[in-house]
Amino acid sequence: MNSEASIHVLHVDDEPDFAELTAEFLKSEDDNFTVTTATSAGEGLEYLSCGDFDCIVSDYDMPTQNGIEFLKSVRKNSPDLPFVLFTGKGSEEIAGEAISAGVTDYLQKKRVSDQYTVLANRLRNAVDRYRAEKERKRQRKAIETAQEGISILNEDGEYIYVNQAYADIYGYDPDEMEGEHWELVYPDSDTAIVQDVILPTVAEDGYWSGETTGLRADGTTFVEGHTVAQTDASELVCSVRDRSVEQEQEMALTQFRTLVETLNDPVYVLDETGHFEYVNDAFIEIVGYDRERIIGASPTLIKSSEVVDRSEDHLGRLLSSNGPDSVQFEIEVQPAKGDPIPCEDHMGVLPYEGESFEGSVGILRDISERKERKQELEQTNTVLRTIVENLPMGVLVEDAERDVLMANDQLGETLGVSIDSEEIIGRDCATAAEEIKSRFTDPEAFIEVVSERLEHRELAQNEELQLTDGRVLERDYVPYTLPEGEANIWLYRDVTARKQQRQELEQANEFLSQTQTVADVGGWELDRRTESLRWTDEVYRIHGVNIDFEPTVENAVEFYHPEDQTTILDAVERVLTDGEPYDLESRIVTADDEVRWVRTCGEPWREDGKIVGVRGTFQDITQRIERQQRLEEFASVVSHDLRNPLNVATGHLGLVADECDSDHLDSVRRALKRMEALIEDLLILARDNKEVSDTQPVDLATIADRCRENVQMEQGRVITTVDRTVWADSNRLKQVFENLFRNAVEHGGPEVTVTVGELTDGFYVEDDGAGIPTDERNAVFEVGYSQSANGTGFGLNIVKQIVNAHDWQIRVTDGTDGGARFEITNVNFVNK
């Protein structure tokens, strides 16, 4: 026989994947489970007809024959085989119908793995009870047929117990038979029947009953009614009929009581007057009363009067001529202590003849967990409805017949139609779709795709739909299974704004990418929380590494020239610690061992007021540095090679002037001064064409007055109406005022008036001279531009360079009195 530890399960479910999944989980819970799967009730019946199964697990909602119908088919030939309904259907109607049909247990499918632990436990318990019941039936059959005597044989066929009645039948004493082989009591001609028929049948079925020929000690034979049953210990219990019916019934009742005591479910017996005559230990445990208190008491001890009346009504049904053999109904048991316990009462009547009612018997099953599961399901449905009603998107749930189960108010707002979420429930979705399809730019495609989704029942997400009002929607389709059957969930989201933002972001990213390429400027970001460093594409290019290079703080610092590494580390640390930004010009050594000059800037990155990192720019300024170096070399040449001859010429001009007097000497003197001015402007352009990095507060009125003293204005004057202080490089701002003042004298004459005034975001310098024509205003800042014979053509270009170095802006416009006005804006004032 099969080992009792092994459990052979027949699992019937029309979804093969779920059936296989259940089999795997059951095996993982207990390797004693062996699972055979069938995808229909018909296939399951075929397996049953030719296989030996310990229990059945079945889905409810299956084509051709549902789970209840399958259960009824099973019960025709296997009335006691454990049958567990494991289904997504969760209605009380189905549960009641299943219980009435004789289901062993009922378990609802959930989307959690621990449901298989529950299922495994339920199956083990059901199979244990089933096997115990089979054993009880075997023993009861043996007891019922044991008229004369009983004996027990071991696995070797030797008597290990013989009662007196059994020994008397064969004319021996019990002591004489114990230890002997069963062949002692059979004629030689009948031993083959025992070997070839009886013992194989017992080995297979656990039981055999029939007629055999017995051999007495005196050699006589007789026909005996013989029963053989096998125990869990593989022993054989043999009985012969020769006792009175009363003895057999008494023994049967004793055995039955013993077996009932081993049941896990509470069992009770009421006598013909309706009082407790017997209860098992499980019953005592659940009610909390002593056996002495229960026996003889009325059921009102543990039930309310209403429950007792209902139980008596069910008993009346059982006693009616056309009543059922048993009934199942829910009650509440009131234990000695604690809250009432919800139970299911399986009631039947004791066998009786004629009109002599002997009493009733019942088995209680604690259904607290089932009640809790039902309550949890109701709470979950309430939570789900609340979630659906508050989702920021349109939601529609329909059943397999396409009737609306649920919808929220956001659905109508998203689709742009008037929809009452309560009134739409129960409506046909196909009809509703036809009514609103004109809202879409492609109405027929809208209907066709819906039909395709329903046909294939496959998850679909982010389907884009265009509305005639210009909006864009995204739709998700989610096939779902509810306890009542299949369902379809549709989600609609208005993504118009998001799509527009995405397009704008893509355009911005494209513009940024192009800007990085043109301006050689990249960006970087250091996140101190994750210690991660991110570069833009341009930063990778400047370093000479591929885009798959993974930058870190350590390897990024290693790119810097050894002499600049400490400087950059200190600068980053000050940003993280004190929030102090930096703007540095440093050297890096690229992956190709090329030394490049870069300008790197960093500012604190804050979230919720806290510094979480550093963000900055990274620009290749090698060409500018090299150009600057060439200019400085040029400045050195100008300073040395031009100024020395000029000084010699100026000295000799003085000697000539002492020796003779000539009008030509004044022309020479003016030419030498012009050369001196050109040299000075060239030196300024060459040496000061740098960005401003060190600024300090500078009072505009004070510096303007000082510059007036350095410019030969003869009868001209400077009027200062500004009273502001700016952040600037004092020496270079001085050059701005001096050059603008000289420009005013050169083009406005010796009596020109210059005014320095205040603007909202800067200041201006204007004169009352002839002004600058509109079509020449853009050219005045170019090198070499001058309308004066004495001008160098560099002055206004120097002004422009200094203004740009401060990140300011400058433009030329008309002065108040018709002259030229230079407006310098985007200035950073010192707060008063």
Buried (B, 14 or more C-beta within 10 A) or exposed (E): EEEEEEBBBBBBBBBEEBBBBBBEBBBEBBEBBBBBBBBBBBBBBEBBEEEEBBBBBBBBBBEEBBBBBBBEBBBEEEEEBBBBBBBBBBEEEBBBBBBEBBBBBBBBBBEEEEBBBBBBEBBBBBBBBBBBBEBBBBBBBBBBBBBBBBBBBBEEBBBEBBBEBBBBBBBBEBEBBBEBEBBBBBEEEBBEBBEEEBBEBBEEEBBBBEEBBBBEBEEEBEEBBBBBBBBEEEBBBBBBBBBEEEBBEEBBEEBBEEBBEBBBBBBBBBBEEBBBBBBBBBBBEBBBBEEEBBEEBEBEBBBBEEBBEBBEEBBEEBEEEEBEEBBBBBBBBBBEEEEBBBBBBBBBBBEEEEEEBBBBBBBBBBBEEBEEBBEEBEEEEEEEEEEBBEBEBBBBBBBBEBEBBBBBBBBBBBBBEEBEBEEBEEBEBBEBBEEBBEBBEEBEEBBEBBEEBBEEEEEBEEEEBBBEEEBBBBBBBBBEBBBBEBBBBBBBBBBBEEBEEEEEEEEEEEEBEEEBEEEBBBBBBBBBEEEBBEBBBBBBBBBBBEEEEEBEBEEBBEBBBEEBBEBBEEBBEBBBEEEEBBBBBBBBBBEEEEEBBBBBBBBBBEEEEEBBBBBBBBBBBBEBBEEBEEBBEBBEEBBEEBBEEBEEEBEEBEEBBEEEEEEEBEEBBEEBEBBBBBBBBBBBBBBBBBBBEEBEEBBBBEBBBEBBEEBEBEEBEBEBEBEBBBBBBEEBBBBBBBBBBBBBBBBBBEEBBBBBBBEEBBBBBBBBBBBBEEEEBEEBBEBEBBBBEEBBBBBBBBBBBBBBBBEBBBEBBBBEEEBBBBBBBEBEBEEE
